[in-house]
Amino acid sequence: MKGTVLKSTGSWYDVRIETGTIMRCRIKGKIRLDDIKETNPVAVGDYVEVEEEGVNGVIHELLPRKNHLLRQAVKKSSHSHILAANIDQAMLVVTLKQPRTSLGFIDRFIISAEAYRIPQIIIFNKADLLSEEGKEETEELISLYRPLGIHSISLSALSDNMDEIQKLLNGKITLMAGHSGVGKSTLLNKISPTLDRATGSISDFSQKGTHTTTFAEMFALDETTSIIDTPGVKEWGLVDMTPQEISDYFVEMREVRLGCKFGSKCLHLQEPGCAIHAAVERGSISESRFASYISMVTGEDNRK
């Protein structure tokens, strides 16, 4: 029987089989032995083949993925962790206050999604907490990301209408990610109140959120629309990207880099005749995005 993984708890998986029934399954041992370098060989959104085993089931085959979104595993730097597979778009919920999401974190998320040509959405949440200066910064960031083809929205999940987000979600499978405390669960509850997701608070000491979502899980909002809620992500390390290819995943650099004197060998660091450097000096590539690029290529970013 074919099925779709709806929830992963590490050892057990909830799988919706073709009949619509949800079956609790384990992984057949050999799947873990096929030279897989992910901490979770089967992820939410995966298409799988299952067979009954008593009152539960066994996943005996992982079917081909159209894409997946992954980051470097926290405890095993040589491994990756898959947030979800077979998604139509990736939504990052960020905040400029309580807690603050760094631009480097935002850009690493965007680059990871762009590597698989997964469209991105950025939700700047907690607009109600911002000063006038904070609101101006949000508008500047929206003006930075929207021209790159990234839907960017500023709102307060506590009070604002969700019509614009609903339109973006309709008919698609959307992954939702972000730091703990940015309001993912609050936003999800506003989109679909029947889900009743637990919400947490911000620590006064650290100004960071507490984990309320423990495992990734897919929820159907209607017959054609699903959203995958994921645990709060503290760090976002890039996986399986050479320094030479990172600029290809920066939309605004993709065509410009072809004009570099040393072509594909140019890392856009100190090389003469670099078209990317010239574009930054002209202002057609933002300094903040270029700084994110440099940190990724040199490995100097802190992933937060």
C-alpha positions as CSV (number, residue, x, y, z in Angstrom):
1,M,0.0,0.0,0.0
2,K,1.2,3.5,-0.8
3,G,1.0,6.2,1.8
4,T,2.1,9.7,2.9
5,V,4.0,10.3,6.1
6,L,2.1,12.8,8.3
7,K,4.1,12.7,11.5
8,S,7.5,11.4,12.6
9,T,8.4,10.9,16.3
10,G,11.7,9.3,15.6
11,S,10.7,5.6,16.1
12,W,7.0,5.7,14.9
13,Y,5.4,7.3,11.9
14,D,1.8,8.2,11.2
15,V,1.1,7.3,7.6
16,R,-2.1,8.1,5.7
17,I,-2.7,5.2,3.3
18,E,-4.6,5.4,0.1
19,T,-7.9,4.6,1.8
20,G,-7.6,7.7,4.0
21,T,-6.9,5.6,7.1
22,I,-4.0,6.7,9.3
23,M,-1.7,3.8,10.2
24,R,1.0,3.8,12.8
25,C,4.2,2.4,11.3
26,R,7.8,1.5,12.0
27,I,10.7,1.5,9.5
28,K,11.9,-1.8,8.2
29,G,15.5,-2.2,9.2
30,K,17.1,-2.2,5.8
31,I,16.0,1.3,5.0
32,R,18.4,2.6,7.6
33,L,21.3,0.7,6.1
34,D,21.3,2.1,2.5
35,D,24.1,4.6,2.9
36,I,21.7,7.3,4.1
37,K,23.4,10.3,5.7
38,E,20.3,11.9,7.1
39,T,19.4,11.6,10.8
40,N,15.8,10.9,9.7
41,P,15.8,8.6,6.6
42,V,12.0,9.0,6.4
43,A,10.5,12.5,6.8
44,V,7.1,14.1,7.0
45,G,5.7,14.4,3.5
46,D,7.5,11.3,2.2
47,Y,5.7,8.9,-0.1
48,V,6.2,5.4,1.2
49,E,5.1,1.8,0.6
50,V,3.8,0.1,3.8
51,E,2.5,-3.3,4.7
52,E,0.4,-4.4,7.7
53,E,2.1,-6.0,10.6
54,G,-0.4,-6.9,13.3
55,V,-2.4,-3.8,14.4
56,N,0.3,-1.5,13.1
57,G,2.4,-1.3,9.9
58,V,5.9,-1.3,8.5
59,I,7.4,1.1,6.0
60,H,9.4,-1.1,3.7
61,E,10.2,1.3,0.8
62,L,10.8,5.0,0.5
63,L,9.4,6.3,-2.8
64,P,11.2,9.0,-4.9
65,R,11.0,12.5,-3.7
66,K,10.3,15.6,-5.9
67,N,12.2,17.7,-3.3
68,H,13.1,18.1,0.3
69,L,14.2,20.8,2.6
70,L,17.2,20.0,4.8
71,R,19.7,21.6,7.1
72,Q,22.9,20.4,8.9
73,A,22.1,18.1,11.8
74,V,22.9,19.8,15.2
75,K,24.7,16.9,16.8
76,K,26.2,15.2,13.7
77,S,27.8,17.8,11.5
78,S,28.5,15.2,8.8
79,H,24.8,14.4,8.6
80,S,21.7,16.4,7.6
81,H,18.2,16.6,9.0
82,I,15.2,16.7,6.6
83,L,12.5,19.0,7.8
84,A,10.0,17.8,5.2
85,A,9.8,16.3,1.7
86,N,7.6,16.8,-1.4
87,I,6.5,20.3,-0.5
88,D,5.2,23.1,-2.8
89,Q,6.5,26.0,-0.8
90,A,8.4,26.9,2.3
91,M,7.2,29.5,4.8
92,L,9.7,31.1,7.3
93,V,8.1,32.9,10.3
94,V,10.5,35.5,11.6
95,T,10.5,38.3,14.2
96,L,12.6,41.4,14.7
97,K,11.8,41.4,18.4
98,Q,11.2,38.7,21.1
99,P,13.2,36.9,19.7
100,R,15.1,38.5,16.9
101,T,15.8,36.5,13.8
102,S,19.1,37.3,12.1
103,L,19.4,38.1,8.4
104,G,21.9,35.4,8.1
105,F,19.4,32.8,9.3
106,I,16.8,34.1,6.9
107,D,19.2,34.0,4.0
108,R,20.4,30.4,4.8
109,F,16.8,29.2,4.9
110,I,16.1,30.9,1.5
111,I,19.3,29.4,-0.1
112,S,18.4,25.9,1.2
113,A,14.9,26.2,-0.3
114,E,16.2,27.8,-3.6
115,A,18.7,24.9,-4.0
116,Y,15.6,22.7,-4.7
117,R,13.7,25.5,-6.4
118,I,11.2,25.6,-3.6
119,P,9.3,28.9,-3.6
120,Q,9.7,30.9,-0.3
121,I,7.4,33.0,1.9
122,I,8.6,35.2,4.7
123,I,6.2,36.2,7.5
124,F,7.4,39.0,9.7
125,N,5.3,38.3,12.7
126,K,4.7,40.4,15.9
127,A,4.3,43.7,14.1
128,D,2.3,44.9,17.1
129,L,5.5,44.9,19.2
130,L,7.6,47.0,16.9
131,S,8.5,50.7,17.4
132,E,8.4,53.0,14.5
133,E,12.0,52.2,13.8
134,G,11.2,48.5,13.9
135,K,8.4,49.0,11.4
136,E,10.7,50.9,9.1
137,E,13.2,48.1,9.3
138,T,10.5,45.6,8.4
139,E,9.5,47.6,5.4
140,E,13.1,47.8,4.2
141,L,13.4,44.0,4.5
142,I,10.2,43.5,2.6
143,S,11.5,45.8,-0.1
144,L,14.7,43.7,-0.1
145,Y,13.1,40.3,-0.5
146,R,10.0,40.9,-2.6
147,P,11.9,41.8,-5.7
148,L,13.7,38.4,-5.4
149,G,10.3,36.7,-5.9
150,I,9.8,36.0,-2.2
151,H,6.3,36.7,-0.8
152,S,7.0,38.9,2.3
153,I,4.3,39.9,4.7
154,S,4.3,41.9,7.9
155,L,1.5,41.1,10.4
156,S,0.5,40.2,14.0
157,A,-0.8,36.7,14.3
158,L,-2.7,37.8,17.4
159,S,-4.9,40.3,15.7
160,D,-4.5,40.6,11.9
161,N,-6.7,39.0,9.2
162,M,-5.2,35.9,7.5
163,D,-6.8,36.3,4.1
164,E,-3.5,37.0,2.3
165,I,-1.8,34.0,3.9
166,Q,-4.8,31.8,3.1
167,K,-4.6,32.7,-0.6
168,L,-0.9,31.7,-0.6
169,L,-1.6,28.4,1.1
170,N,-4.6,27.3,-0.9
171,G,-4.1,24.1,-2.9
172,K,-0.5,23.7,-1.7
173,I,1.6,21.7,0.7
174,T,3.5,24.3,2.8
175,L,6.3,23.8,5.3
176,M,6.3,26.3,8.2
177,A,9.6,26.9,10.0
178,G,11.3,29.4,12.3
179,H,12.9,29.9,15.7
180,S,11.1,28.9,18.8
181,G,9.0,31.8,20.0
182,V,8.3,33.5,16.7
183,G,4.6,32.6,16.8
184,K,4.3,29.6,14.4
185,S,1.7,27.9,16.6
186,T,-0.2,31.1,17.1
187,L,-0.2,31.7,13.4
188,L,-1.3,28.2,12.7
189,N,-4.2,28.5,15.2
190,K,-5.3,31.7,13.5
191,I,-5.3,30.0,10.1
192,S,-7.1,27.0,11.3
193,P,-8.6,27.3,14.9
194,T,-9.6,23.7,15.1
195,L,-6.0,22.6,15.2
196,D,-5.6,24.2,18.7
197,R,-1.8,24.0,18.7
198,A,0.0,24.7,22.0
199,T,1.7,28.1,22.3
200,G,4.6,29.1,24.5
201,S,6.1,32.2,26.0
202,I,9.4,34.1,25.7
203,S,12.0,33.9,28.4
204,D,12.6,37.2,30.1
205,F,16.2,36.3,30.6
206,S,17.2,35.0,27.1
207,Q,14.5,36.6,25.0
208,K,14.2,33.3,23.3
209,G,11.2,31.1,22.8
210,T,10.4,27.7,24.4
211,H,9.6,24.6,22.3
212,T,5.9,23.9,22.0
213,T,6.1,21.7,18.8
214,T,8.2,18.6,19.4
215,F,7.8,16.7,16.2
216,A,7.1,17.7,12.6
217,E,3.5,17.1,11.6
218,M,1.4,17.6,8.5
219,F,-2.1,19.0,8.9
220,A,-4.8,19.1,6.2
221,L,-6.5,22.5,6.1
222,D,-8.9,21.3,3.4
223,E,-9.0,18.6,0.7
224,T,-6.2,20.3,-1.3
225,T,-4.3,22.3,1.2
226,S,-1.9,21.0,3.9
227,I,0.7,22.7,6.2
228,I,3.6,21.1,7.9
229,D,4.4,22.5,11.3
230,T,8.0,21.9,12.5
231,P,9.8,22.3,15.8
232,G,11.6,25.6,16.5
233,V,15.0,25.7,14.7
234,K,17.9,27.3,16.6
235,E,20.5,27.0,13.9
236,W,20.5,26.6,10.2
237,G,23.6,25.0,8.7
238,L,23.9,24.5,4.9
239,V,24.3,21.0,3.6
240,D,25.8,19.5,0.3
241,M,26.8,22.9,-1.2
242,T,30.2,23.6,-2.5
243,P,31.5,27.3,-2.3
244,Q,31.4,27.4,-6.1
245,E,27.7,26.8,-6.3
246,I,26.3,28.9,-3.5
247,S,26.1,32.0,-5.6
248,D,23.7,30.1,-8.0
249,Y,21.2,30.0,-5.2
250,F,21.2,33.8,-4.7
251,V,18.6,34.8,-7.3
252,E,20.1,38.2,-7.8
253,M,23.6,36.8,-8.4
254,R,22.6,33.9,-10.7
255,E,23.0,35.8,-14.0
256,V,25.4,38.5,-12.8
257,R,28.1,35.9,-11.9
258,L,28.4,34.9,-15.5
259,G,30.2,38.2,-16.2
260,C,33.0,37.4,-13.8
261,K,36.5,37.4,-15.4
262,F,37.3,34.0,-14.0
263,G,33.8,32.6,-14.7
264,S,32.6,29.7,-12.5
265,K,35.9,29.7,-10.7
266,C,35.2,33.1,-9.1
267,L,34.1,32.9,-5.5
268,H,33.5,36.6,-5.5
269,L,35.9,37.2,-2.6
270,Q,39.0,39.1,-3.7
271,E,39.2,38.0,-7.4
272,P,39.8,40.8,-10.0
273,G,37.1,41.4,-12.5
274,C,34.3,40.1,-10.3
275,A,30.9,41.1,-11.6
276,I,29.3,40.4,-8.2
277,H,31.6,42.9,-6.4
278,A,30.8,45.5,-9.1
279,A,27.0,44.9,-8.7
280,V,27.4,45.4,-4.9
281,E,29.2,48.7,-5.5
282,R,26.5,49.8,-7.9
283,G,23.8,48.9,-5.3
284,S,22.0,46.3,-7.5
285,I,23.0,43.6,-5.0
286,S,22.4,44.5,-1.4
287,E,25.3,44.7,1.1
288,S,23.4,42.5,3.6
289,R,22.7,39.7,1.1
290,F,26.4,39.9,0.0
291,A,27.5,39.7,3.6
292,S,25.3,36.6,4.0
293,Y,26.9,35.1,0.9
294,I,30.4,35.7,2.2
295,S,29.7,34.1,5.5
296,M,28.3,31.0,3.8
297,V,31.3,30.6,1.5
298,T,33.9,31.2,4.1
299,G,32.1,29.3,6.8
300,E,32.3,32.2,9.2
301,D,28.6,32.4,10.0
302,N,27.3,31.2,13.4
303,R,24.1,29.7,11.8
304,K,21.8,31.5,14.1
